Amino acid sequence: MQGKRNIFVNGCFDVLHLGHIRLFEYAASLGDRLGVAIDSDSRVTEMKGSHRPINNQEARLEFLMALKWVDEVCIFSSDHELVEAVANTSPTIMVVGEDWKGKPIVGSEQAQEVKYFKRINGYSTTKIVENSSRR
């Protein structure tokens, strides 16, 4: 992917919602190729609890690959694997949620620049899951 502006995004992307779509659209607009790394099922469970993920890693990978903005997707299980995924992408820009401002961003040293993406109207998978369980 040399000579192109590579963009990198990572996350669980467990239940896709409008906030994710706008994130991918924005990230893709910044360059030529968008690489996405997703947390493995075991990592999602570790971070979000035993009821997650809703969609397994293979399904999440396939959902993301179906999006017109996404050029490649990989799965990572540790911070070390995430750093490797970022390095393999050689990103010009790494895009992360604005909630990461002032916090350490794993793999950011592999990117030339970090840009922050503002959440869209409070969309979050956690809120979607919580609201669906109340019904």
Backbone as JSON, one array per atom type, in Angstrom:
{
  "sequence": "MQGKRNIFVNGCFDVLHLGHIRLFEYAASLGDRLGVAIDSDSRVTEMKGSHRPINNQEARLEFLMALKWVDEVCIFSSDHELVEAVANTSPTIMVVGEDWKGKPIVGSEQAQEVKYFKRINGYSTTKIVENSSRR",
  "N": [[0.82, -1.2, 0.0], [2.09, 1.15, -0.45], [2.74, 4.6, -1.31], [0.18, 5.45, -1.31], [-2.43, 7.1, 0.5], [-3.0, 5.8, 3.42], [-5.5, 4.88, 5.68], [-6.48, 4.2, 9.02], [-8.6, 2.44, 11.24], [-9.93, 1.2, 14.29], [-11.8, -1.11, 16.37], [-14.58, -2.61, 18.19], [-17.02, -2.9, 16.78], [-19.46, -4.25, 16.99], [-22.34, -4.25, 16.84], [-23.42, -2.83, 14.1], [-24.06, 0.61, 13.53], [-25.47, 3.88, 12.85], [-23.54, 5.74, 13.72], [-21.14, 4.29, 13.37], [-21.17, 3.96, 10.59], [-20.95, 6.6, 9.69], [-18.44, 7.16, 10.75], [-16.77, 5.43, 9.23], [-17.25, 6.46, 6.67], [-16.24, 9.08, 6.96], [-13.53, 8.52, 7.66], [-12.65, 7.15, 5.35], [-12.8, 9.22, 3.54], [-10.53, 10.63, 3.98], [-8.35, 9.52, 2.74], [-6.82, 7.06, 0.53], [-7.1, 4.33, 0.96], [-8.82, 2.28, 3.3], [-8.16, 0.68, 6.2], [-9.36, -1.6, 8.59], [-9.36, -2.74, 11.89], [-10.57, -5.25, 13.99], [-11.66, -6.11, 17.27], [-11.08, -9.31, 18.65], [-13.41, -12.0, 19.4], [-12.95, -12.99, 22.02], [-11.59, -10.86, 23.18], [-13.52, -8.81, 23.05], [-15.43, -9.87, 24.8], [-13.93, -9.83, 27.15], [-13.63, -7.06, 27.5], [-16.27, -6.01, 27.4], [-18.02, -7.7, 28.69], [-19.74, -10.83, 29.55], [-21.99, -11.13, 27.95], [-21.42, -10.21, 25.47], [-19.52, -10.56, 22.43], [-22.35, -9.54, 20.39], [-22.52, -10.2, 17.71], [-20.44, -12.57, 16.15], [-16.84, -12.64, 15.51], [-16.25, -13.41, 12.86], [-18.62, -12.83, 11.48], [-18.76, -10.07, 11.97], [-16.46, -9.22, 10.62], [-17.16, -9.87, 7.98], [-19.45, -8.22, 7.64], [-18.23, -5.69, 7.74], [-16.46, -5.81, 5.56], [-18.27, -5.71, 3.52], [-18.97, -3.09, 3.32], [-18.74, -0.15, 1.38], [-16.7, 1.65, 1.89], [-14.62, 0.37, 3.14], [-11.54, -1.26, 2.82], [-9.93, -3.33, 3.75], [-9.95, -5.77, 6.39], [-8.93, -6.84, 9.57], [-8.44, -9.08, 12.36], [-7.77, -8.71, 15.81], [-6.25, -9.81, 18.88], [-4.86, -8.85, 21.02], [-3.05, -6.08, 22.54], [-0.5, -6.02, 21.44], [-0.88, -7.36, 18.99], [-2.6, -5.52, 17.83], [-0.91, -3.28, 17.51], [0.84, -4.39, 15.63], [-0.99, -4.72, 13.5], [-1.6, -2.05, 12.89], [0.95, -1.18, 12.13], [1.35, -2.8, 9.87], [-0.46, -1.69, 8.14], [0.59, 0.78, 7.69], [-0.32, 3.53, 8.23], [-1.23, 6.78, 7.11], [-3.0, 8.31, 8.47], [-4.56, 7.72, 11.56], [-7.71, 7.1, 12.74], [-9.67, 7.83, 15.5], [-12.18, 7.64, 18.08], [-13.48, 10.61, 19.59], [-13.59, 10.39, 22.3], [-11.22, 9.35, 23.07], [-9.37, 11.34, 23.32], [-6.57, 12.67, 24.94], [-5.92, 10.27, 26.1], [-3.89, 7.26, 26.19], [-3.28, 5.83, 23.01], [-3.32, 2.84, 21.59], [-0.95, 1.75, 19.31], [-0.76, 4.15, 17.98], [1.68, 5.33, 17.55], [2.59, 4.27, 15.24], [1.34, 5.56, 13.21], [1.27, 8.44, 11.05], [-0.29, 10.56, 11.78], [-2.91, 11.35, 14.09], [-6.38, 11.52, 14.06], [-9.39, 12.74, 15.47], [-12.69, 11.55, 15.84], [-15.92, 12.8, 16.11], [-18.55, 11.64, 18.14], [-21.68, 10.53, 16.83], [-24.66, 11.9, 17.54], [-24.77, 10.54, 20.01], [-24.84, 7.79, 19.44], [-24.31, 4.42, 20.25], [-23.16, 1.1, 20.59], [-23.42, -0.16, 23.05], [-25.55, 1.28, 24.23], [-27.59, 0.61, 22.44], [-27.77, -2.17, 22.84], [-28.47, -2.21, 25.56], [-30.97, -0.86, 25.48], [-32.46, -2.62, 23.88], [-32.66, -4.85, 25.51], [-34.4, -4.05, 27.43], [-36.88, -4.18, 26.41]],
  "CA": [[0.0, 0.0, 0.0], [2.98, 2.3, -0.5], [2.39, 5.65, -2.25], [-1.22, 5.81, -1.11], [-2.76, 7.59, 1.84], [-3.68, 4.73, 4.13], [-6.22, 5.31, 6.87], [-6.68, 3.06, 9.91], [-9.62, 2.55, 12.28], [-10.14, -0.07, 14.98], [-12.86, -1.15, 17.36], [-15.36, -3.86, 18.26], [-17.99, -2.86, 15.7], [-20.27, -5.42, 17.31], [-23.63, -4.03, 16.2], [-23.2, -1.63, 13.29], [-25.09, 1.65, 13.64], [-25.2, 5.08, 12.07], [-22.27, 6.32, 14.14], [-20.07, 3.56, 12.71], [-21.21, 4.26, 9.15], [-20.38, 7.95, 9.51], [-17.0, 7.05, 11.03], [-16.1, 4.84, 8.06], [-17.36, 7.42, 5.58], [-15.28, 10.15, 7.25], [-12.17, 7.99, 7.58], [-12.34, 6.86, 3.95], [-12.66, 10.48, 2.81], [-9.21, 11.21, 4.29], [-7.25, 8.87, 2.03], [-7.06, 6.17, -0.61], [-7.45, 2.98, 1.43], [-9.21, 2.23, 4.7], [-7.96, -0.58, 6.9], [-10.09, -1.67, 9.84], [-9.02, -3.87, 12.76], [-11.64, -5.5, 14.96], [-11.33, -6.91, 18.45], [-11.52, -10.71, 18.61], [-14.53, -12.29, 20.3], [-12.49, -13.1, 23.41], [-11.25, -9.51, 23.65], [-14.78, -8.1, 23.27], [-16.0, -10.41, 26.04], [-13.1, -9.32, 28.24], [-13.87, -5.62, 27.68], [-17.68, -5.62, 27.47], [-18.8, -8.61, 29.53], [-20.03, -12.16, 29.01], [-23.09, -11.06, 27.0], [-20.91, -9.65, 24.22], [-20.17, -9.8, 21.38], [-23.63, -9.97, 19.85], [-22.12, -10.84, 16.44], [-19.09, -13.11, 16.27], [-15.81, -11.93, 14.75], [-16.35, -13.72, 11.42], [-19.75, -12.05, 10.96], [-18.38, -8.65, 11.99], [-15.5, -9.02, 9.53], [-17.9, -9.89, 6.72], [-20.26, -7.0, 7.58], [-17.37, -4.55, 7.43], [-15.94, -5.95, 4.19], [-19.36, -5.39, 2.59], [-19.12, -1.64, 3.23], [-18.0, 0.41, 0.24], [-15.56, 2.46, 2.32], [-13.62, -0.47, 3.8], [-10.72, -2.01, 1.87], [-9.45, -4.56, 4.38], [-10.29, -5.94, 7.8], [-8.2, -7.9, 10.28], [-8.88, -9.33, 13.73], [-6.66, -8.73, 16.76], [-6.6, -10.34, 20.21], [-4.03, -8.24, 22.07], [-2.47, -4.79, 22.17], [0.64, -6.29, 20.57], [-1.41, -7.65, 17.65], [-3.13, -4.26, 17.3], [0.25, -2.5, 17.06], [1.27, -5.03, 14.38], [-1.97, -4.41, 12.46], [-1.4, -0.66, 12.51], [2.23, -1.13, 11.4], [1.17, -3.44, 8.56], [-1.25, -0.78, 7.31], [1.4, 1.99, 7.45], [-1.3, 4.59, 8.01], [-0.98, 8.21, 7.13], [-3.87, 8.81, 9.53], [-5.33, 6.8, 12.39], [-8.91, 7.8, 13.2], [-10.21, 7.26, 16.74], [-13.26, 8.42, 18.66], [-13.04, 11.77, 20.38], [-13.5, 10.0, 23.7], [-9.83, 8.93, 23.32], [-8.49, 12.51, 23.49], [-5.86, 12.7, 26.21], [-5.65, 8.91, 26.58], [-2.96, 6.53, 25.31], [-3.92, 5.15, 21.89], [-2.46, 1.71, 21.2], [-0.57, 1.73, 17.9], [-0.74, 5.48, 17.35], [3.06, 5.69, 17.16], [2.8, 3.73, 13.89], [0.65, 6.44, 12.26], [1.85, 9.77, 10.93], [-1.18, 11.54, 12.41], [-4.15, 10.83, 14.69], [-7.53, 12.44, 13.98], [-10.48, 12.34, 16.35], [-14.02, 11.58, 15.24], [-16.96, 13.14, 17.09], [-19.69, 10.7, 18.16], [-22.89, 11.0, 16.15], [-25.89, 11.88, 18.35], [-24.73, 9.58, 21.1], [-24.99, 6.39, 19.04], [-23.35, 3.49, 20.82], [-23.62, -0.28, 20.63], [-23.82, -0.45, 24.43], [-26.9, 1.83, 24.42], [-28.51, -0.2, 21.63], [-27.95, -3.45, 23.53], [-29.23, -1.94, 26.8], [-32.36, -0.53, 25.12], [-33.15, -3.81, 23.35], [-32.9, -5.79, 26.6], [-35.49, -3.5, 28.26], [-38.16, -4.38, 25.73]],
  "C": [[0.86, 1.26, 0.0], [2.51, 3.3, -1.55], [0.94, 6.08, -2.14], [-1.38, 6.34, 0.31], [-3.62, 6.52, 2.51], [-4.28, 5.27, 5.42], [-6.52, 4.07, 7.7], [-7.7, 3.39, 10.98], [-9.68, 1.2, 12.99], [-11.24, 0.06, 16.01], [-13.54, -2.49, 17.38], [-16.29, -3.97, 17.07], [-18.93, -4.07, 15.79], [-21.65, -5.36, 16.65], [-23.48, -2.72, 15.41], [-24.38, -0.68, 13.42], [-24.63, 2.88, 12.88], [-23.87, 5.75, 12.46], [-21.08, 5.63, 13.48], [-20.01, 3.91, 11.22], [-20.6, 5.63, 8.88], [-18.88, 7.96, 9.78], [-16.27, 6.51, 9.81], [-16.14, 5.79, 6.87], [-16.34, 8.54, 5.75], [-13.84, 9.65, 7.06], [-11.76, 7.74, 6.13], [-12.13, 8.14, 3.15], [-11.27, 11.1, 3.0], [-8.08, 10.61, 3.46], [-7.71, 7.97, 0.91], [-7.53, 4.78, -0.2], [-7.78, 3.03, 2.92], [-9.03, 0.81, 5.22], [-8.65, -0.52, 8.25], [-9.62, -2.9, 10.61], [-10.14, -4.01, 13.78], [-11.13, -6.37, 16.1], [-11.87, -8.33, 18.27], [-12.68, -10.9, 19.57], [-14.08, -12.33, 21.75], [-12.14, -11.73, 23.99], [-12.51, -8.69, 23.91], [-15.41, -8.56, 24.58], [-15.25, -9.87, 27.25], [-13.42, -7.85, 28.55], [-15.32, -5.28, 28.01], [-18.54, -6.53, 28.33], [-19.22, -9.87, 28.79], [-21.17, -12.18, 28.0], [-22.67, -10.53, 25.63], [-19.76, -10.5, 23.71], [-21.54, -10.38, 21.0], [-23.37, -10.75, 18.56], [-20.69, -11.34, 16.57], [-18.12, -12.42, 15.3], [-15.89, -12.19, 13.26], [-17.48, -12.92, 10.78], [-19.39, -10.57, 10.91], [-17.41, -8.33, 10.87], [-16.24, -8.95, 8.2], [-18.79, -8.65, 6.56], [-19.4, -5.83, 7.13], [-16.82, -4.62, 6.01], [-17.02, -5.62, 3.15], [-19.56, -3.88, 2.43], [-18.22, -1.06, 2.15], [-16.75, 1.19, 0.66], [-14.39, 1.63, 2.81], [-12.88, -1.33, 2.78], [-10.17, -3.31, 2.45], [-9.8, -4.56, 5.85], [-9.42, -7.05, 8.37], [-8.74, -7.98, 11.71], [-7.66, -9.34, 14.63], [-7.15, -9.17, 18.13], [-5.83, -9.7, 21.35], [-3.55, -6.88, 21.6], [-1.3, -4.99, 21.21], [0.17, -6.56, 19.13], [-2.01, -6.4, 17.02], [-1.99, -3.39, 16.77], [0.76, -3.07, 15.73], [0.33, -4.71, 13.23], [-1.82, -2.98, 11.97], [-0.11, -0.55, 11.67], [2.09, -1.71, 10.0], [0.39, -2.55, 7.59], [-0.43, 0.44, 6.9], [0.51, 3.21, 7.24], [-0.71, 6.0, 8.02], [-1.75, 8.79, 8.32], [-4.54, 7.64, 10.24], [-6.5, 7.6, 12.93], [-9.44, 7.06, 14.43], [-11.33, 8.17, 17.24], [-12.74, 9.53, 19.54], [-12.93, 11.46, 21.86], [-12.09, 9.51, 24.07], [-8.87, 10.11, 23.47], [-7.88, 12.48, 24.88], [-5.55, 11.34, 26.8], [-4.62, 8.26, 25.67], [-3.74, 5.75, 24.25], [-2.96, 4.09, 21.38], [-2.23, 1.76, 19.7], [-0.42, 3.09, 17.25], [0.67, 5.9, 16.91], [3.4, 5.17, 15.76], [2.16, 4.61, 12.81], [1.35, 7.8, 12.2], [1.02, 10.81, 11.68], [-2.38, 10.8, 13.01], [-5.22, 11.91, 14.56], [-8.64, 11.85, 14.85], [-11.82, 12.53, 15.66], [-15.07, 11.81, 16.33], [-18.1, 12.12, 16.99], [-20.91, 11.35, 17.51], [-24.09, 10.81, 17.07], [-25.91, 10.8, 19.42], [-24.96, 8.13, 20.72], [-23.92, 5.56, 19.72], [-23.97, 2.1, 20.86], [-24.12, -0.61, 22.03], [-25.24, 0.06, 24.68], [-27.93, 1.02, 23.65], [-28.82, -1.52, 22.33], [-28.78, -3.25, 24.8], [-30.7, -1.67, 26.49], [-33.12, -1.76, 24.62], [-33.47, -4.81, 24.46], [-34.04, -5.31, 27.52], [-36.86, -3.79, 27.66], [-38.78, -5.69, 26.06]]
}
